Amino acid sequence: MKASIVAGLILAVGGLFLILRPPHYASRERVFKIAGVQASVRHEKTLPGWVGGGVLGAGIVLLAAGLVKRR
């Protein structure tokens, strides 16, 4: 198999996974700091949907490029 076909399949499957089950990540934000006292807030954020769409699109392009027969 061509490397572009394998890479395209991996990216396409990964992109579908990111669209269907987007991962969450934690972000800490410092609210205030006075002398030795500080307060911070933890936010749970989700990866935007366009990231999965971009990965899926790149996978489809690589897959199509690998399947095209060259003359």
trRosetta pair geometry for C-beta under 8 A, 3 or more apart (Angstrom, degrees):
i j d omega theta_ij theta_ji phi_ij phi_ji
1 5 5.3 -109 179 73 101 127
1 6 5.6 105 120 -49 126 100
2 5 4.6 94 65 2 88 102
2 6 7.2 -161 94 -2 49 85
2 66 4.6 -178 84 -154 132 108
3 6 5.8 -56 -149 40 36 109
3 7 6.0 33 155 -16 70 109
3 66 7.9 -149 73 -110 41 127
4 7 5.7 -54 -139 42 31 109
4 8 6.0 37 157 -24 64 109
4 62 5.1 -147 -174 -176 84 88
4 63 7.6 -179 141 -85 82 25
4 65 5.6 -82 163 93 145 101
4 66 3.6 -177 96 -75 102 107
5 8 5.7 -54 -145 36 27 114
5 9 6.4 28 155 -19 63 104
5 62 7.7 -177 -87 138 22 87
5 63 6.1 69 -133 -129 57 62
5 66 3.7 -164 -59 132 73 152
5 67 6.7 99 -99 -56 106 72
6 9 5.9 -54 -149 34 30 110
6 10 6.5 28 154 -17 64 107
7 10 5.8 -55 -147 38 32 111
7 11 6.2 28 156 -15 66 109
7 59 7.8 -147 132 -124 62 71
7 62 5.4 -82 97 159 98 152
8 11 5.9 -57 -144 41 29 108
8 12 6.1 29 158 -21 65 109
8 59 4.9 117 -166 -170 56 62
8 60 7.0 107 -166 -87 106 9
8 61 7.4 -147 -120 73 110 44
8 62 3.4 -163 -81 96 94 96
8 63 3.1 173 148 -56 143 70
8 64 7.5 178 -144 5 154 50
8 65 7.5 174 -69 43 138 86
8 66 5.8 -143 1 9 138 129
9 12 5.8 -55 -142 37 28 111
9 13 6.3 24 160 -14 64 107
9 59 7.0 131 -65 -169 5 111
9 63 6.4 102 -55 -94 59 114
10 13 6.1 -58 -148 40 27 106
10 14 6.2 25 155 -16 63 113
10 59 7.2 -148 75 -121 46 116
11 14 5.6 -58 -143 42 30 112
11 15 6.1 33 157 -23 66 107
11 55 5.6 -146 -172 176 86 80
11 56 7.3 169 141 -103 81 24
11 58 5.3 -87 167 96 147 94
11 59 3.0 -169 97 -81 95 97
11 62 6.3 83 36 34 139 136
12 15 5.7 -52 -145 35 28 112
12 16 6.6 29 155 -17 62 104
12 56 5.8 64 -135 -142 55 63
12 59 3.3 -170 -53 132 65 139
12 60 5.9 99 -97 -58 111 63
12 63 6.2 8 -37 -32 136 139
13 16 5.8 -52 -150 35 32 111
13 17 6.4 34 152 -19 64 106
13 59 7.5 -173 9 -154 50 162
14 17 5.6 -54 -149 36 33 113
14 18 6.4 32 154 -18 66 105
14 55 5.6 -83 103 152 100 136
14 59 7.2 161 46 -62 89 141
15 18 5.7 -53 -146 37 32 110
15 19 6.4 31 155 -18 65 105
15 52 5.1 124 -164 -176 63 65
15 53 6.9 94 -170 -103 112 11
15 54 7.5 -151 -122 74 117 40
15 55 3.7 -173 -87 97 93 90
15 56 2.8 -179 136 -60 145 69
15 57 7.3 171 -140 4 161 50
15 58 7.5 162 -63 44 137 83
15 59 5.5 -143 1 8 129 131
16 19 5.7 -56 -148 36 32 110
16 20 6.1 16 161 -8 68 112
16 52 7.5 121 -76 -178 7 111
16 56 6.1 99 -51 -100 59 116
17 20 6.2 -63 -139 45 27 100
17 21 6.0 -39 -177 47 66 97
17 52 7.6 -145 77 -133 48 116
18 21 7.5 -77 -118 68 16 57
18 22 6.0 47 -176 -104 60 65
18 23 7.4 -49 -125 -2 75 87
18 47 6.6 -71 -161 102 101 138
18 51 6.1 -100 163 103 142 92
18 52 3.1 -169 104 -100 104 101
18 55 6.0 75 27 44 146 139
18 56 7.7 -143 53 -38 107 96
19 22 7.3 4 -131 -61 13 87
19 49 6.4 61 -127 -153 71 85
19 52 3.9 176 -57 132 68 143
19 53 6.5 86 -87 -60 114 65
19 56 6.6 2 -29 -37 128 139
22 46 5.1 68 114 -179 126 102
22 47 4.7 -152 -172 59 102 90
22 48 7.8 -157 -146 73 144 6
22 49 6.7 -82 -73 -85 140 62
22 52 6.7 -104 -93 -35 90 133
23 46 7.5 160 91 -148 35 62
23 47 5.3 44 57 -6 76 124
24 44 5.5 1 -177 -177 123 98
24 45 6.8 153 -156 79 70 37
24 46 5.5 -40 -100 -94 73 65
24 47 7.7 -127 -82 -10 27 77
25 44 7.7 156 79 -154 27 56
25 45 5.8 -26 66 65 76 89
25 47 7.2 70 -1 -55 107 84
26 42 5.6 -13 -168 -171 110 104
26 43 7.1 145 -158 76 57 45
26 44 6.0 -34 -100 -99 67 60
26 45 7.6 143 -111 18 17 80
27 42 7.2 148 76 -158 41 55
27 43 4.8 -22 64 63 95 97
27 44 8.0 169 20 -90 78 14
27 45 5.5 28 -4 -5 120 123
28 40 5.2 19 -177 165 102 129
28 41 7.2 156 -154 79 57 40
28 42 5.4 -27 -97 -99 73 70
28 43 7.7 175 -86 18 24 74
29 40 6.4 162 81 -161 37 80
29 41 5.2 -19 62 60 92 90
29 42 8.0 170 19 -87 71 24
29 43 6.5 30 -3 -7 113 114
30 33 6.2 -7 174 -39 127 106
30 38 6.2 -35 -150 -179 108 117
30 39 7.4 120 -162 84 61 47
30 40 4.9 -45 -101 -100 53 91
31 39 4.6 -36 54 97 116 98
31 40 6.2 -179 0 -105 82 28
31 41 5.6 77 -50 -17 109 101
32 38 6.8 -160 100 -143 49 60
32 39 5.6 23 48 41 77 99
33 37 7.3 171 -151 92 50 49
33 38 4.0 -5 -107 -105 83 101
33 39 7.8 -159 -73 23 53 57
34 37 5.4 -10 67 65 81 96
34 38 7.6 164 23 -82 51 54
47 51 5.4 -74 165 46 106 145
47 52 7.4 104 117 -36 116 94
48 51 5.4 110 73 -11 78 98
49 52 5.9 -54 -163 37 49 109
49 53 6.3 47 145 -18 75 108
50 53 5.2 -54 -146 42 41 116
50 54 6.1 47 154 -25 70 102
51 54 5.9 -53 -151 33 29 111
51 55 6.6 25 153 -15 63 105
52 55 5.8 -55 -147 38 33 109
52 56 6.1 34 154 -19 66 108
53 56 5.6 -54 -144 39 30 112
53 57 6.2 33 156 -20 65 107
54 57 5.7 -53 -146 37 30 112
54 58 6.4 30 156 -18 64 105
55 58 5.8 -53 -148 36 31 110
55 59 6.4 33 152 -20 63 106
56 59 5.7 -56 -151 35 31 113
56 60 6.5 30 153 -19 65 104
57 60 5.8 -53 -147 34 32 109
57 61 6.4 31 155 -18 65 105
58 61 5.7 -53 -148 36 32 111
58 62 6.4 29 155 -15 65 107
59 62 5.9 -57 -147 39 30 108
59 63 6.1 31 155 -20 65 110
60 63 5.6 -55 -144 39 30 114
60 64 6.2 29 157 -18 65 107
61 64 5.9 -56 -146 38 28 109
61 65 6.2 27 155 -19 64 108
62 65 5.7 -55 -144 38 31 111
62 66 6.3 28 157 -18 65 107
63 66 5.9 -58 -148 37 28 108
63 67 6.3 20 156 -15 64 111
64 67 5.8 -61 -144 39 31 108
64 68 6.6 40 157 -33 65 101
65 68 6.0 -45 -149 19 31 114
